[in-house]
């Protein structure tokens, strides 16, 4: 009987699933009906490294999610908390160029649209369409594109999903080896070290 109970507990334990799509490696984890998925994106912009994330709320309740919920725990023991979307947009207004935004949007869209059958109800595509119709100058269009790209603080209703880029201040370098940890709505999602 104990063996059967132990086997049931192991089967019910949330497990990180790894897969590849569009040339990117993804990790996904579901807890209490909420699924968080991420992949590292190759480029960095100025002082930020970047991850592409998607969150789907399959639970019966509301879930709040924001970039600051994401922490990258490096293997050397140090942690980096993701920057709020407003900080990234502000940096783009100050330092960004049209070339920076074009590069990031191109890579992000390749990552997003390279996942077969992915449908988001409250994410990047809606923000991109809105952002591209706004602004007069190239500087404001660059900031609007960065705004569309970044994951924003969102309250997900049951059945909703969202996606976006999460930016980690890392002196313009890629993230080293380590693992992603997400603390959202009282749950902790911990992914495998890579």
Secondary structure, DSSP 8 states (H G I E B T S, - for coil): -HHHHHHHHHHHS---EEEEETTEEEEEEEETTEEEEEEEEEEEETTEEEEEEEEEE-SSS-EEE-GGGEEEEETTS-EEEB--HHHHHHHHHHH--HHHHHHHHHHHHHHHHTSTT---SSSHHHHHHHHHTS-SSHHHHHHHHHHHHB---EEE-TT-EEEEEEEEE-TT----SEEEEEEETTEEEE----
